[in-house]
Amino acid sequence: MNDNAIVGVSVPRKEGRDKVTGQAQYVDDMVLPNMLYGATVRSEIPRGRIRQITFGPGMAWDEFVIVSAKDIPGKNCVALIADDQPCLAEQYVNHPEEPILLLAHPDRHALPKAVKAISIEYDVLPAIFTMEESERCSEIIWGSDNTFKMYVIEKGDVDSVWAKADYIVEGEYTTGAQEQLYIENNGMIAVFDPGNGITVWGSLQCPYYVHKALMNLCNLPAEKVRVVQVETGGAFGGKEDYPSMIAGHAALLAIKSGRPVKIIYDRMEDMAATTKRHPSRTRHRTAVAKDGKILGGTIDFTIDGGAYTTLSPVVLSRGAIHAGGPYYWPNVRIRAKAVATNVPPHGAFRGFGAPQSLFAMERHIDRIAQVVGLSPIEMRRQNFLRPGQTTTTDQSVREPIDLGKLLDRALELSDYPSKKERFAKENQSRTMKKGIGIAAFLHGAGFTGSGERYLSSVVGVEGCADGSVRVLVSSTEFGQGTKTVLSQIAAETLGLRYEDVDVAPADTMEVPNSGPTVASRTVMVVGKLVHSAAVGIRQTLKQCGLLGDSYSPEEFRAACRNYVVSHGEFRSWARYEAPPDIFWDDQKYCGEAYAAFAWAVYIAAVTVDLTAYSVSVDDFVALQEVGRVLHPVLATGQITGGIAQAIGLSLYEKVIWQNGRMQNSQMTNYIMPTTSDLPPIRVFFEELGNIHGAFGAKGIGELPMDGPAPAIANAVEDALCAPCDAVPLLPEDIFDVLAARSRPEDEALSADGCR
Amino acid sequence: MINSSTISAKCEISFTVNGERKTVCAYSMERLLDVLRQHLGLTGPKEGCGEGECGSCSVLMDGVLVNSCLVPLLQAKDAHILTIEGLAGEHLHKLQQAFLDCGGAQCGICTPGMILAALHLLDKKPAPTMEDIREGLSGNLCRCTGYMQIFEAVADAARQITR
């Protein structure tokens, strides 16, 4: 066996060399012979009936391939959870930027002019743009009550707690939409021929989501649809569901034209038309005892889903389950609702509902602390979940997590106590106010509840004719390091060198459905299956007498070659099976929500400049317990990257809406953090291990998105002595926060509640 | 001077890319980015925003870092252009190796531009401070890394190059 450990070591990224030399091929780098370019004609109004479409004068329309809903061979929908979203609007449009027509032309420069030359007349219908309008049902735009999904999580007897409470603390917290802003825009190439069916190459996260959508749309059997993920330039959830739409569009143009068709969005189209993080509103009402112990409470969590269902029910579920944070609630009622508005559908973005509800929880815990008269530290300590206690869904904490200890370490790393004291003293005499804030949180890895059981993922490991090993998964690489870590897991399991293992291209003709690349599930859930499938390879070689109990990588390669020579294709499969102690009740919405939680305490130190009303983060400490770190450099990169995006959510990134349309769909006016905007991000790990993950790993991809917004908002409150209950906090928002503080009705709070 | 006839008609324009003299027949106002990618097949420079914000299309033109999406072809006449494809010889450049080692490349889409921006920085400041690195790379956006490992990579490469 190989003595050199591979897991736990920062081996070189598999596709790293191609990336640093510019050789990596992304979809826009691909050119096929005879290829056309495609474009999308979109709705310019939020809601209405299409009356007439006019192709304007002065264009050689016969040179264009034109596709409308009538050209769809199968079902006109983007198949996902509900089949309510059309691939092309036929009669009605329900949001701005909704696709209506498709055009293709050999010259990509001819397309923008043609799109502009098409005018669409509508009978305009009244539209709604806010969660409040949607809840009032003044206009019904979806179903019978504008509600995509509701969940109620109920634990204990919340109605009994109010009478016993020493304090009842209420708060309302909101978060805004956020654009994923992967630097590579969405893109897809489709080819059709009647014999082989449809093939698409694209920038995407979930090959089998696209596969399912194309089967429905094109009315083709599984074997006539092939989806290939090419190098993908960032995704963050933003390439989870919308690529199914673009693949459908490219496919329809390819079917009609009989030629390859490439659709590449430019930045404005990508930002305006594709999904963003769900805006949210959370209302807390909490009964608290004198000593700060939470007796119980209600949490109402509402998200704006946009015009169609897409992934909203699942985002809602994760948000609802995380809404209680890492605290013990003896009694709680969480009511969660996803509502419809006439804006482009919101979708997956790293964290998937949890950053929204955890923002509320971590702001609220600071508010309770103020009311009770405890420090934010003591308030959290009083209520942290402990092993043996249960979460809001009645899931027992079985691992020996000590959140108090995690908090202590984070306080020390961030120098919290002395900063807190110093800032309070120095703030009195200066306009650059400093503050420090904490967020404690958890993030569940893998699909929620029975999700992994339904997915029933399959993974393969192949022994190849040259003796090397390939991992067969539909789990995709888009920067996180999927190829690298899954190769590490297989190599370590088989006692091989890292170089002996690679991951097959994510091509549905080649690889089984290992589930979507989402939900921080790839290393933990898929990695565990890679481990099992690799064990199968080794056992087979041993049973055939080709391999002894101990062997060198060279002996393994020889055994593998011999097996292929005598038996042909050599593949071992593993299918997900739910661990026997994991049970989830979909009806009552209780039980084991996740096979594992990662735990974290983040601390932000900020400066608020009262002359410019701007906030900058000066220091950021991120301490997390993530099972086992399989690749220190990649794991650290996941954490710093997630924190940077979350600092964007907190301080820089604001979607400006007008009549349901994004007004700032450019990098010039939608501002993400640059190299100059970020503090030193200091990342620390605790490693407790995890029996459900490969080599003890837990999921970490989404975790870092959850903590920064509340830590920063708490720090800004600390600096200003004024509550910051909404993100993002741009200068105009800081101005509003200060203006609200000076209003008389709020004076009582600032007098009692802040030093 | 650019006059209207040079804008509307295709013309032959020559320049040097990665050490090789090239002549292309293209519109004089075509974006250098499109000429590199579509006429010359150099797809290392990427289009992220098309308006000079993200820096993914960065190349060096006569030693100056430019956003090739903002450069009309005519401006590149007789210039010496370096794209990411021209950086590595037999071995990776120390910056490329450092990006690999330190985790400076995740999804890779900003990487070609980021490495060229770093090259330009180290050319001006062989021993940059952290502030120099932040300033030098401030025109190049990365959504994956949060920049910390990119800073490490640049500092690491600088140490190796000046050693």
Interface residues (C-beta under 8 A of the other chain):
Chain A: S10 P12 R13 E15 G16 R17 D18 K19 V20 T21 G22 Q23 A24 Q25 Y26 D28 D29 Q180 L181 Y182 I183 E184 N185 E231 T232 G233 G234 A235 F236 D266 R267 F478 G479 Q480 G481 V633 L634 T636 G637 T640 G641 G642 I643 A644 Q645 Q666 M667 T668 M672 P673 T674 T675 S676 L678 P680 I681
Chain B: R37 L42 T43 G44 P45 K46 E47 G48 C49 G50 E51 E53 C54 S56 T83 I84 E85 L87 A88 L92 Q96 Q97 F99 L100 D101 C102 G103 A105 Q106 C107 G108 I109 C110 T111 P112 I115 I133 R134 E135 L137 S138 N140 L141 C142 R143 C144 T145 G146 Y147 M148 Q149 I150 F151
